[in-house]
Structure formats: structure tokens, C-alpha cells
Amino acid sequence: MSKVYAVGDIQGCAPSLKNLVKKIPAKSKLIFLGDLVNRGPDSLGTLRYLKQLQEKGRIECLLGNHDLHLLAIDAGLRKTKGLDTVQPILSAPDRAELIDWLRHRPMALSNGKILTVHAGVLPQWELQQTIEYAQEVEKALRKKNYKQFLANMYGNMPNKWNNSLKGYERLRVITNALTRIRFCTPAGSMEFASKEGFANGPKGYVPWFKAPKRKTQDTLIYFGHWSTLGLLRHQMVMGLDTGCVWGGKLTAMEIPDSGKPSKDLEIIQVPGYDHPLKM
């Protein structure tokens, strides 16, 4: 039986990506956990390679905050920032094709036992709700007028889920939870400034996966986004952003068919990018 692996943030590190894929057993499938592009040396090469693999049915890619940032820049709604490395994509002859492919990628995936997501989930959300909410954002991104969603996507408020939320406020909370969350209060109010490890969070906040009444506690969750955690194995939660773009590693971890974690899950790692500004 072919294996399935989740892979942490690539962030445009195409050489590391290609090295990792070579090490993955043949016929295995890969789920990339978002932040496919930006800050690494070859965001364009990364997108082209992933698109090719996805069209062959070998992989799926989730959207992360850096991928949404690229979509917003392409739409003329944001400007590139100091460490951005997406300009080659914007100048490429296949720009429109790559952008169209990117905005049709999912925000979260599940087989009913396991959840893969870029950043995390809010404590009030059950597994099926998380997938349904992710699909609301996916639908907005795939519409002809998707740029209207992107124009209203940014902002830290509302910072808490409410079932009565509608329109762009609702989509913004969903997007922030799936692609930006690290810390939240036990009741689910999100905080976006802190990027430290989970032992050094802001007062009154906990890592999203330590929220005491989180409704996905019995779901095995793989996520990226939080490089200061390194490789995290915390009960039913696996954090795979091992700082590839900052001189760390690019990590793949096996996803078990059973939906239950074990010490025997295979981990495959390759060296990351020797970033001149690495932390």
C-alpha cells in the first residue's frame, strides 16, 4: 500500500523540495501544508514543480498565508515587501496559469480521521465544520470576482468565531484561523503578533492546540506555519514547519491510515536553504 506524507513549509526552497521528493518512496502521495512560496531562492521554480506533480496526481497543496499574499500582490492589492521573492512569478510568461492553479488549491483537507491545515483551527470548530468553513473560503477564491474577497481578506478583526458572522468578516476569521493562528485564548480569541515557541506566548493566551476544550482534540492534525516550534509531536498534533527557509530542514512525516499517531511514523528530512538572513 502506498504511503501518504505531510510536508512542512517550502517557502520557495525549490532545491530542498526536489531533494525531498527524491527521497520519498515511489507511488507515495504528498500533502504540502501551505506557504509554498516566498522568502526562499526560487518561488517560481517551486510553483512550477508543484503544479506538475499535482497534475500527475502525486500531491496536493494547501494554501498558507504567504500563498495568499502572492495572490493579493498579483491582484494589485498589495505590494511586495522586503524579504519577498515572488517577483519572478509576476514576471513569468505562465504567471496567469500559475496564479489560477494556486487559487484553486484547498485551505484544509481531511479523510474523516486526519486533518491537514496550514496554521491551525479554532477550539469551537469540530472536524467537519473546519472542512466546511475552509470550503467557504475556497469557493470565494475560485469565483470570477475572487479579487473582491482578497481585497477584504486582511485584518485582525473580528478575532473570534461567532456562528452569526456573515460576509467578508466571516471569511476573514476563517482565513486567519486556517493560515495565521498561533496563540488564542481558551475561548478562541486569536492573537497574531507573537511568533515565539509555545512556552513564551502572551499572557492569557495558549497555543491553539492547547486550548482546553478544543473540539478537534481526538483528530490527528498536521500543520505548518510555526517555525519556532521546530518539529513538534504533541499528542494528536504534528507541527512540520522546521524552518527550511531559515537554514533549518524541510520535513515530511508519514500520515497513518488509522488516524492514530505512533512512534513509528516515518520522518524524512533534507537540508534547507542557507539563507543570508537566517535566524
ZIMOTA-V111938 format. One record per residue. N is the residue number from 1. RES is the residue in three letters. BURIAL is 1 if it has 9 or more other ideal C-beta (glycine too) atoms within 8 Angstrom, else 0. Layout:
n;res;burial
N;RES;BURIAL
N;RES;BURIAL
This chain:
n;res;burial
1;MET;0
2;SER;0
3;LYS;1
4;VAL;1
5;TYR;1
6;ALA;1
7;VAL;1
8;GLY;1
9;ASP;1
10;ILE;1
11;GLN;1
12;GLY;1
13;CYS;1
14;ALA;1
15;PRO;1
16;SER;1
17;LEU;1
18;LYS;1
19;ASN;1
20;LEU;1
21;VAL;1
22;LYS;0
23;LYS;0
24;ILE;1
25;PRO;0
26;ALA;0
27;LYS;0
28;SER;1
29;LYS;1
30;LEU;1
31;ILE;1
32;PHE;1
33;LEU;1
34;GLY;1
35;ASP;1
36;LEU;1
37;VAL;1
38;ASN;1
39;ARG;1
40;GLY;1
41;PRO;0
42;ASP;1
43;SER;1
44;LEU;1
45;GLY;0
46;THR;1
47;LEU;1
48;ARG;1
49;TYR;1
50;LEU;1
51;LYS;1
52;GLN;0
53;LEU;1
54;GLN;1
55;GLU;0
56;LYS;0
57;GLY;0
58;ARG;0
59;ILE;1
60;GLU;1
61;CYS;1
62;LEU;1
63;LEU;1
64;GLY;1
65;ASN;1
66;HIS;1
67;ASP;1
68;LEU;1
69;HIS;1
70;LEU;1
71;LEU;1
72;ALA;1
73;ILE;1
74;ASP;1
75;ALA;1
76;GLY;0
77;LEU;0
78;ARG;0
79;LYS;0
80;THR;0
81;LYS;0
82;GLY;0
83;LEU;0
84;ASP;1
85;THR;1
86;VAL;1
87;GLN;0
88;PRO;1
89;ILE;1
90;LEU;1
91;SER;0
92;ALA;1
93;PRO;0
94;ASP;0
95;ARG;1
96;ALA;0
97;GLU;0
98;LEU;1
99;ILE;1
100;ASP;0
101;TRP;1
102;LEU;1
103;ARG;1
104;HIS;0
105;ARG;1
106;PRO;1
107;MET;1
108;ALA;1
109;LEU;1
110;SER;1
111;ASN;0
112;GLY;0
113;LYS;0
114;ILE;1
115;LEU;1
116;THR;1
117;VAL;1
118;HIS;1
119;ALA;1
120;GLY;1
121;VAL;1
122;LEU;1
123;PRO;1
124;GLN;0
125;TRP;1
126;GLU;0
127;LEU;1
128;GLN;0
129;GLN;0
130;THR;1
131;ILE;1
132;GLU;0
133;TYR;1
134;ALA;1
135;GLN;1
136;GLU;1
137;VAL;1
138;GLU;1
139;LYS;0
140;ALA;1
141;LEU;1
142;ARG;0
143;LYS;0
144;LYS;0
145;ASN;0
146;TYR;1
147;LYS;0
148;GLN;0
149;PHE;1
150;LEU;1
151;ALA;0
152;ASN;1
153;MET;1
154;TYR;0
155;GLY;0
156;ASN;0
157;MET;0
158;PRO;0
159;ASN;1
160;LYS;1
161;TRP;1
162;ASN;0
163;ASN;0
164;SER;0
165;LEU;1
166;LYS;0
167;GLY;0
168;TYR;0
169;GLU;1
170;ARG;1
171;LEU;1
172;ARG;1
173;VAL;1
174;ILE;1
175;THR;1
176;ASN;1
177;ALA;1
178;LEU;1
179;THR;1
180;ARG;1
181;ILE;1
182;ARG;1
183;PHE;1
184;CYS;1
185;THR;1
186;PRO;1
187;ALA;0
188;GLY;1
189;SER;0
190;MET;1
191;GLU;1
192;PHE;1
193;ALA;0
194;SER;1
195;LYS;0
196;GLU;0
197;GLY;0
198;PHE;1
199;ALA;0
200;ASN;0
201;GLY;1
202;PRO;0
203;LYS;0
204;GLY;0
205;TYR;1
206;VAL;1
207;PRO;0
208;TRP;1
209;PHE;1
210;LYS;0
211;ALA;1
212;PRO;0
213;LYS;0
214;ARG;1
215;LYS;1
216;THR;1
217;GLN;0
218;ASP;0
219;THR;1
220;LEU;1
221;ILE;1
222;TYR;1
223;PHE;1
224;GLY;1
225;HIS;1
226;TRP;1
227;SER;1
228;THR;0
229;LEU;1
230;GLY;1
231;LEU;1
232;LEU;1
233;ARG;0
234;HIS;0
235;GLN;0
236;MET;1
237;VAL;1
238;MET;1
239;GLY;1
240;LEU;1
241;ASP;1
242;THR;1
243;GLY;1
244;CYS;1
245;VAL;1
246;TRP;1
247;GLY;1
248;GLY;1
249;LYS;1
250;LEU;1
251;THR;1
252;ALA;1
253;MET;1
254;GLU;1
255;ILE;1
256;PRO;1
257;ASP;0
258;SER;0
259;GLY;1
260;LYS;0
261;PRO;1
262;SER;0
263;LYS;0
264;ASP;0
265;LEU;1
266;GLU;0
267;ILE;1
268;ILE;1
269;GLN;1
270;VAL;1
271;PRO;0
272;GLY;1
273;TYR;1
274;ASP;0
275;HIS;1
276;PRO;0
277;LEU;0
278;LYS;0
279;MET;0
